[in-house]
């Protein structure tokens, strides 16, 4: 019976287990749900009792009651107290949902603020020590691109990147800068927090912190075109050492591709005759 109740409640509550902000959203939702269930049972129980206790009987003349001031004041005050209590609880937990914590002692030391590019604002929240692994999430029809810190050029060119699957280190605070290149998309990995829209010309921000290795899946949560259903998203959390090795490999691939492109350009520029390429 207990497992059935847990499974039923899990069906009606947000997913969690991947990041502290998702866990806090889940716990806040459950508290509200439990309060609502208690109120529902009391109201429906009182209604059922009234229907049975005061049902019509032959020859009986029901009492003519014009009102009950105490009862009316009582349920009005009770409703107000419940609403105020839920509001206070929500605002008390809101900071833990919006504000990212510091990375853990076993987290990665590759932080995205090495060039002083990160800043705190009303929209972008940073950990108390101001350090996080910052990843830019770019929505495109119909794929997600992730750009990591470590660009070779001041303008950001040469930064390592990946498509569809984001790789992050465990026990590390990861802040996301979410943008779109075409239409409005919605970034959402349910186990890692709430959904955030990717809007052309606008930056949106969120964060997560994964404590242990694992794979978390989601997809674009806003209809963005005929390929919307294929616009999936995956976050793969690995140990910090494995992440650093993966990031170094991505940089190596970019360096090799740039070297090959340089050779190809030199070859084209050296051609003469019909195969000569003119630079604009």
KOLVEX-781510 format. One record per atom (N, C-alpha, C): x, y, z; residue in one letter. Coordinates in steps of 0.001 Angstrom, whole numbers, padded with zeros to 6 digits, always signed. Last residue first. Layout:
% KOLVEX-781510
XYZA ...
***
This chain:
% KOLVEX-781510
+038630+036960-051712X +037826+038179-051861X +038521+039378-051254X +041086+035092-053443X +040565+035562-052150X +039773+036827-052332X +040626+032714-055918X +040876+034130-055613X +040273+034477-054268X +042234+029810-056803X +041167+030381-055978X +041536+031808-055636X +042912+027940-059728X +043298+028997-058795X +042075+029556-058069X +042530+026065-061658X +042152+025706-060277X +042454+026776-059274X +043541+027109-063983X +042082+026962-063879X +041640+026678-062430X +046399+028659-062471X +045657+028247-063645X +044170+028125-063364X +047431+027397-059264X +047484+028348-060380X +046665+027812-061538X +047423+027167-055695X +047040+026666-057014X +047097+027780-058057X +047845+028252-053253X +049024+027996-054067X +048693+027505-055469X +045402+028359-052052X +046026+029635-052427X +047230+029438-053349X +045010+025643-051555X +044142+026329-052508X +044777+027632-052988X +047016+025233-049635X +047035+024478-050888X +046192+025158-051958X +046160+026894-047583X +047451+027155-048224X +047548+026447-049571X +043777+025594-046927X +043732+026958-047445X +045035+027304-048174X +044749+023157-045975X +043876+023170-047148X +043808+024560-047769X +046165+024027-043730X +046881+023366-044824X +046056+023406-046105X +044020+024986-042234X +045100+025888-042622X +045892+025315-043787X +042545+022681-041780X +041952+023747-042586X +043018+024728-043067X +044312+021323-040135X +043975+020750-041435X +043378+021803-042356X +044273+023043-037926X +045537+022810-038638X +045273+022250-040032X +041605+022827-037156X +042121+024126-037592X +043419+023968-038379X +041545+020131-036430X +040699+020589-037536X +041194+021937-038066X +043319+020161-034259X +043641+019361-035435X +042829+019817-036652X +041879+021812-032514X +043211+022211-032959X +043612+021455-034221X +039598+020250-032115X +039463+021563-032743X +040812+022030-033291X +040760+018039-030852X +040056+017856-032123X +039911+019184-032859X +041731+019268-028533X +042666+018660-029474X +042014+018482-030840X +039355+019973-027284X +040269+021033-027706X +041268+020504-028733X +038424+017390-026741X +037650+018263-027626X +038519+019407-028151X +040378+016576-024929X +040253+015886-026220X +039465+016729-027214X +039864+018234-022787X +041152+018345-023464X +041102+017681-024840X +037354+017239-022075X +037474+018617-022551X +038792+018823-023303X +038055+014655-021209X +037130+014826-022341X +037264+016221-022940X +039678+015282-019037X +040239+014532-020162X +039364+014698-021401X +037814+016563-017430X +038972+017315-017905X +039623+016617-019096X +036079+014404-016928X +035611+015581-017655X +036783+016378-018220X +037688+012720-015449X +037201+012264-016750X +036697+013435-017584X +038030+014298-013182X +039199+013918-013977X +038786+013462-015371X +035306+014540-012196X +036074+015693-012696X +037270+015326-013574X +033060+011953-013456X +034015+012463-012461X +034858+013593-013046X +030096+013130-015241X +031238+012219-015084X +032159+012767-013998X +026884+013355-016541X +027771+013755-015445X +028847+012693-015251X +025292+014442-019317X +026063+013311-018811X +027054+013815-017762X +022234+015375-020488X +023342+015820-019646X +024005+014590-019054X +020513+015896-023508X +021072+014937-022560X +022206+015596-021781X +017625+016525-025439X +018776+017054-024704X +019223+016014-023688X +016040+016597-028710X +016260+016053-027372X +017506+016672-026742X +014172+017225-030978X +015129+018119-030337X +015334+017706-028878X +012186+015808-032170X +013533+015241-032260X +014577+016084-031538X +009928+017363-031948X +009976+016108-031183X +011366+015486-031193X +010387+019490-033800X +010432+019719-032353X +010618+018427-031563X +010274+019702-036526X +011256+018784-035951X +011368+018878-034445X +008429+021685-037061X +008059+020311-037389X +009055+019295-036834X +008632+023921-034191X +008637+023582-035606X +008375+022106-035817X +008527+024205-031485X +009417+025102-032212X +009491+024795-033699X +006882+023984-028496X +006752+023661-029916X +007511+024679-030761X +008973+023383-025794X +008109+024371-026438X +008082+024078-027933X +010917+021889-024640X +009575+021795-024063X +008611+022820-024650X +013434+019810-025829X +012796+021117-025967X +011345+020996-025529X +014163+017361-023268X +014084+017831-024639X +013494+019232-024655X +016109+014993-021385X +014986+015906-021542X +014886+016301-022996X +018031+013014-019064X +017496+013323-020385X +016313+014280-020307X +021090+012238-017622X +019779+012851-017405X +019260+013358-018753X +023277+009907-016297X +022788+010520-017524X +021362+010992-017275X +026017+010048-013895X +024732+009592-014413X +024368+010333-015681X +027874+010424-010860X +027804+010180-012307X +026445+009638-012729X +026562+012765-008391X +027171+011486-008771X +027018+011256-010276X +025569+015369-008078X +026467+014819-007061X +027162+013529-007480X +025244+018255-009978X +025000+016810-009934X +026033+016158-009018X +023639+021178-010144X +024818+020590-009505X +024527+019115-009277X +022629+023958-012220X +022409+022664-011583X +023730+022175-011002X +020910+026910-013403X +022061+026199-012860X +021648+024803-012411X +020170+029578-015751X +019800+028617-014727X +021063+027894-014267X +019032+032301-017778X +020053+031674-016946X +019435+030658-015996X +018878+033805-021041X +018220+033268-019858X +019240+032442-019091X +019079+036530-023213X +019806+035501-022473X +019004+035102-021233X +017840+037277-026477X +017704+037396-025025X +018444+036246-024353X +017799+036833-029197X +018131+038170-028727X +018049+038364-027231X +015379+034255-029000X +016323+035005-029840X +016538+036426-029305X +015254+032345-026027X +014580+033353-026853X +015620+034094-027696X +014591+029594-024370X +015692+030133-025165X +015067+031047-026207X +013164+029203-021124X +013025+029472-022544X +014320+030012-023145X +013458+026524-018914X +013840+027903-019217X +013793+028114-020725X +012120+024476-016283X +012347+024747-017705X +012625+026232-017913X +013859+023475-013214X +012748+023944-014027X +013126+024193-015466X +015997+020545-012647X +015401+021844-012349X +014285+022212-013297X +016881+018058-013330X +017896+019054-013003X +017308+020438-012765X +014913+016384-014174X +015609+016003-012947X +016655+017025-012506X +014076+017619-016658X +013234+017618-015455X +013969+017306-014155X +015547+019800-018538X +015931+018474-018058X +015217+018320-016715X +014837+022032-020977X +014256+021394-019798X +014796+019987-019619X +014569+024951-022828X +015524+023987-022269X +014936+023381-021009X +012724+025778-025532X +012636+025671-024077X +013558+024564-023596X +012794+028330-028110X +012883+026947-027651X +012721+026938-026128X +011853+030498-030658X +011826+030265-029210X +011846+028762-028927X +014218+030456-033441X +012892+030650-032849X +012971+030385-031346X +017317+031050-033605X +016255+031180-034602X +014897+031480-033983X +019170+030769-031631X +019642+031328-032890X +018515+031551-033895X +019007+031490-028139X +018463+030828-029321X +018969+031543-030564X +020465+030699-024883X +020096+031603-025969X +019503+030782-027116X +021534+030553-021581X +020656+029937-022583X +020211+030976-023605X +024017+029617-019646X +023621+030833-020350X +022853+030369-021579X +024263+027912-016580X +023939+027868-017995X +023505+029245-018485X +026624+026655-014262X +025669+027705-014624X +025498+027704-016136X +027270+024118-012082X +027265+024438-013507X +026201+025506-013754X +029243+023098-009473X +028146+023996-009827X +028289+024415-011291X +030032+019719-009073X +030475+021020-009558X +029261+021865-009929X +029652+017027-008739X +029909+017837-007546X +030418+019228-007891X +030997+016022-011961X +030155+015849-010780X +030586+016798-009662X +031213+017869-015045X +031829+017162-013911X +030866+017074-012734X +029393+017181-018116X +029738+018048-016989X +030409+017222-015898X +028333+017339-021429X +029160+016599-020483X +029607+017556-019384X +025422+017199-023288X +026287+018063-022491X +027032+017197-021484X +024441+016232-026446X +024843+015742-025126X +025810+016714-024465X +023848+018116-028634X +022852+017207-028056X +023213+016718-026660X +027248+018775-029306X +025848+018846-029722X +025044+017764-029006X +029898+020818-027973X +029285+019528-028283X +027839+019771-028686X +033117+022511-027875X +031653+022463-027928X +031182+021038-028175X +035770+024780-027036X +035251+023417-027227X +033721+023410-027144X +036474+027743-028895X +035999+027130-027659X +035498+025716-027935X +037177+029121-031162X +038029+028013-030759X +037605+027349-029470X +036222+032403-030203X +036446+031397-031233X +037405+030322-030724X +036048+034436-028341X +035354+033194-028054X +035544+032112-029090X +037576+036628-028683X +036198+036721-029152X +035423+035434-028957X +040130+035858-027843X +039322+036716-026956X +037859+036801-027376X +040720+032335-028533X +040703+033729-028952X +039840+034553-027999X +040383+029845-027489X +041748+030273-027783X +041840+031755-028107X +038195+029068-024748X +038424+029562-026106X +039867+030017-026280X +037211+027961-022409X +038504+027496-022908X +038785+027930-024321X +033889+026727-021652X +034987+027700-021526X +036291+027099-022046X +031692+025350-024215X +032389+025301-022931X +033452+026398-022852X +028533+025190-025597X +029870+025769-025746X +030499+025913-024362X +026255+023094-027083X +026819+023497-025806X +028249+023968-026024X +023193+023022-028867X +024654+023104-028902X +025135+023643-027562X +020417+021073-029819X +021046+021910-028796X +022559+021860-028974X +018306+021212-032708X +019381+020595-031943X +019911+021605-030931X +017001+021720-035296X +016326+021215-034113X +017359+020464-033290X +017004+025026-034520X +016101+024034-035100X +016938+022949-035790X +018862+025581-031533X +018733+025720-032984X +017703+024708-033463X +020033+027084-028620X +018965+026330-029254X +018895+026635-030737X +022851+026824-026700X +022301+027484-027874X +021248+026573-028502X +024287+027461-023672X +023345+026556-024331X +022685+027316-025479X +027444+027733-022306X +026432+028410-023110X +025602+027374-023844X +028487+027219-019037X +028292+026610-020353X +027196+027374-021071X +030733+027629-016429X +029689+028270-017226X +029659+027672-018632X +031277+026527-013385X +031575+026106-014747X +030436+026628-015612X +031942+029190-011069X +031118+028111-011594X +031665+027694-012945X +032299+031467-008405X +032934+030541-009351X +031954+029444-009774X +031431+033097-006361X +031490+033657-007701X +032057+032734-008750X +030950+032120-003886X +032345+032445-004186X +032522+032966-005614X +028128+031708-004063X +028673+032713-003136X +030124+033085-003432X +027322+031354-007617X +027579+030820-006271X +028171+031899-005378X +025092+033665-009323X +026352+032955-009200X +026488+032378-007797X +022432+034313-011533X +022856+034085-010156X +024149+033273-010164X +021091+036600-013702X +022139+035589-013558X +022574+035511-012104X +019185+038604-013100X +018800+037375-013772X +019821+036261-013553X +020501+040596-011748X +019184+040208-011240X +018738+038888-011849X +023884+039311-011802X +022869+040320-012092X +021550+039845-011500X +027379+038710-011952X +026090+038484-011310X +025145+039623-011656X +029393+037472-014602X +028986+038548-013708X +027628+038196-013130X +032139+036227-016467X +030927+036005-015695X +030651+037189-014774X +034563+036872-017542X +033382+037044-018383X +032087+036886-017605X +037162+036617-016639X +036347+037682-016087X +035058+037916-016866X +038404+034405-017517X +038609+035621-018294X +037770+036792-017793X +037535+032486-015745X +038970+032778-015796X +039267+034050-016565X +035066+031477-015211X +035241+032918-015018X +036705+033323-015112X +034470+028760-015293X +034296+029556-016494X +034509+031038-016326X +036857+026505-013860X +035740+027417-013741X +035696+028346-014944X +037950+023648-013059X +037883+024384-014324X +036671+025282-014288X +037888+022043-010879X +038474+023371-010684X +038552+024172-011980X +035134+019983-009853X +036152+020366-010822X +036639+021785-010545X +034721+018758-006434X +034296+019252-007737X +035462+019656-008615X +035082+018003-003867X +035544+017085-004894X +035164+017524-006286X +033888+020015-002404X +035350+019872-002323X +035909+018924-003380X +031331+021437-004620X +031801+020653-003495X +033311+020511-003501X +030621+024829-005542X +030966+023456-005884X +031474+022740-004643X +028078+026769-003855X +029448+026529-004290X +029631+025073-004714X +024687+026981-005234X +025679+026883-004149X +027085+026758-004726X +022555+029340-006946X +023413+028149-006952X +024385+028150-005779X +019300+030400-006335X +020709+030727-006101X +021565+029472-006057X +016708+029314-006738X +017279+030264-007691X +018785+030427-007557X +016282+027550-004629X +015968+027123-005995X +016671+028015-007011X +016917+028947-002389X +017663+027715-002626X +017389+027146-004012X +015019+030999-002565X +016434+031325-002722X +017262+030071-003011X +012585+029679-002054X +012857+030232-003381X +014337+030507-003597X +011957+028917+000472X +012667+027942-000337X +013094+028503-001693X +010614+031177+001400X +011752+030677+002168X +012590+029707+001340X +008525+031427-000392X +009581+032436-000434X +010815+031990+000345X +007071+029124+000448X +007556+029266-000929X +008700+030265-001009X +006434+029713+003113X +007270+028551+002803X +007880+028669+001406X +004768+031935+002701X +006009+032079+003477X +006959+030933+003168X +002684+030694+001246X +003457+031792+000650X +004783+031972+001377X +001701+028863+003092X +002295+028369+001850X +003140+029444+001180X +000743+030701+005041X +001767+029716+005377X +002474+029175+004135X -001215+032058+003583X -000055+032797+004081X +001084+031835+004411X -002997+029919+003129X -002382+030631+002008X -001136+031397+002442X -003706+029257+005796X -003070+028261+004936X -002348+028946+003773X -004923+031639+006616X -003732+031159+007321X -002973+030153+006452X -007137+031717+004878X -006127+032775+004826X -004831+032329+005485X -008541+029438+005725X -008040+029514+004351X -006937+030564+004219X -009153+030231+008356X -008335+029048+008121X -007733+029067+006715X -010815+032449+007911X -009534+032644+008586X -008601+031464+008327X -012954+031083+006673X -012270+032186+005987X -010888+032423+006579X -013808+029283+008556X -013177+028754+007338X -012495+029850+006509X -014634+031171+010607X -013631+030139+010844X -012982+029640+009569X -016681+032649+009492X -015442+033335+009864X -014315+032319+010039X -018523+030538+009211X -018071+031281+008041X -016763+032032+008318X -018889+029724+011886X -018389+028782+010885X -017821+029521+009676X -019915+032076+013015X -018678+031488+013527X -018048+030549+012492X -022333+032475+011567X -021236+033442+011500X -019915+032850+011950X -024311+030828+009708X -023533+030514+010898X -022277+031378+010853X -027730+030988+008461X -026310+031272+008420X -025644+030894+009725X -030333+030159+008623X -030026+031281+007728X -028537+031588+007634X -031973+027154+008689X -030791+027855+009193X -030395+028922+008182X -034549+025409+009503X -034323+026535+008602X -033200+027403+009166X -034571+021892+009650X -034342+023167+010328X -034004+024242+009304X -037087+020004+007906X -035695+020379+008193X -035606+021739+008883X -039501+017899+009001X -039344+019285+008547X -037923+019734+008912X -040480+014681+007986X -039580+015509+008792X -039463+016894+008176X -041970+013057+006329X -042619+013644+007494X -041746+014539+008333X -039177+011315+005203X -040631+011474+005163X -041159+012050+006471X -036200+013203+004709X -036912+012093+005320X -038406+012374+005298X -033204+014124+002983X -034652+014286+003127X -035289+013026+003705X -030174+014237+004957X -030957+013904+003771X -032453+014009+004055X -028243+014875+006802X -029385+015781+006657X -030178+015509+005372X -026364+012815+006628X -026950+013178+007931X -028215+014006+007768X -025629+012769+003899X -026229+011598+004548X -026981+011999+005817X -024687+015333+003344X -025668+014723+002448X -026376+013535+003103X -022816+015654+005421X -024007+016510+005363X -025089+015891+004494X -020875+013752+004709X -021576+013657+005995X -022872+014464+005966X -020032+014819+002245X -020662+013498+002288X -021453+013323+003592X -018917+017271+003145X -020036+017273+002203X -020778+015941+002231X -016831+016366+004776X -017918+017156+005352X -019138+017186+004453X -015304+015078+002766X -015863+014320+003885X -017010+015056+004561X -014614+017226+001166X -015468+016182+000604X -016079+015314+001702X -013071+018667+003074X -014233+019280+002417X -015180+018210+001883X -011113+016786+003858X -011979+017415+004846X -013243+017984+004204X -009898+016160+001374X -010548+015105+002158X -011510+015709+003177X -008908+018709+000646X -009866+018001-000212X -010636+016945+000578X -007087+019214+002691X -008246+020086+002527X -009322+019396+001702X -005255+017154+002125X -005933+017205+003434X -007195+018063+003336X -004430+017896-000445X -005124+016622-000247X -005882+016604+001080X -003147+020336+000053X -004344+020321-000790X -005139+019031-000599X -000990+019408+001583X -001953+020339+002176X -003257+020336+001386X +000256+017843-000394X -000258+017214+000831X -001292+018119+001518X +000965+019829-002291X +000050+018743-002656X -000555+018090-001418X +002768+021376-000843X +001531+021991-001329X +000504+020921-001671X +004740+019399-000507X +004108+020020+000664X +002780+020646+000268X +005428+018884-003181X +004816+017839-002367X +004116+018419-001145X +006592+021309-003970X +005382+020847-004652X +004659+019802-003805X +008834+021298-002330X +007844+022362-002190X +006516+021950-002822X +010176+019041-003346X +009708+019047-001949X +008655+020125-001721X +010694+019877-006030X +009898+018683-005752X +009331+018701-004335X +012349+022070-005625X +011087+022247-006342X +010148+021092-006028X +014470+020746-004381X +013703+021743-003629X +012368+022048-004304X +015378+019117-006468X +014900+018502-005225X +014055+019475-004419X +016223+021049-008304X +015116+020165-008661X +014527+019500-007413X +018358+022112-006814X +017216+022968-007153X +016005+022142-007555X +020161+019886-006564X +019470+020443-005392X +018272+021321-005736X +019638+017298-009055X +020264+018548-008631X +019489+019128-007446X +018403+014797-009375X +019623+015103-010096X +020378+016299-009556X +016032+014449-008015X +017095+013492-007774X +018398+013808-008467X +012884+014676-009800X +013968+015232-008995X +015070+014195-008898X +009810+015665-011400X +010958+014775-011253X +012061+015473-010453X +006838+016806-009662X +007954+016981-010600X +009065+015971-010350X +003960+014605-009148X +004954+015570-008678X +006101+015686-009677X +002286+012579-009881X +001731+013932-009878X +002734+014995-009430X +003754+010278-009583X +003175+010555-010902X +002705+012000-011001X +004292+010223-006903X +005396+010523-007815X +004887+010867-009215X +001827+009385-005925X +002242+010763-005676X +003380+011165-006611X +001943+006710-006816X +000864+007596-007268X +001250+009057-007085X +004148+005730-005460X +004166+005754-006919X +003107+006697-007467X +003219+005967-002825X +004418+006693-003257X +004480+006826-004764X +001037+004201-002882X +000823+005620-002601X +002004+006458-003068X +002392+001813-003398X +001392+002286-004348X +001134+003776-004156X +003950+001559-001116X +004615+001722-002414X +003652+002266-003458X +001936+001226+000810X +002822+002377+000874X +003516+002645-000444X +000836-001205+000000X +000000+000000+000000X +000872+001257+000000X 
***
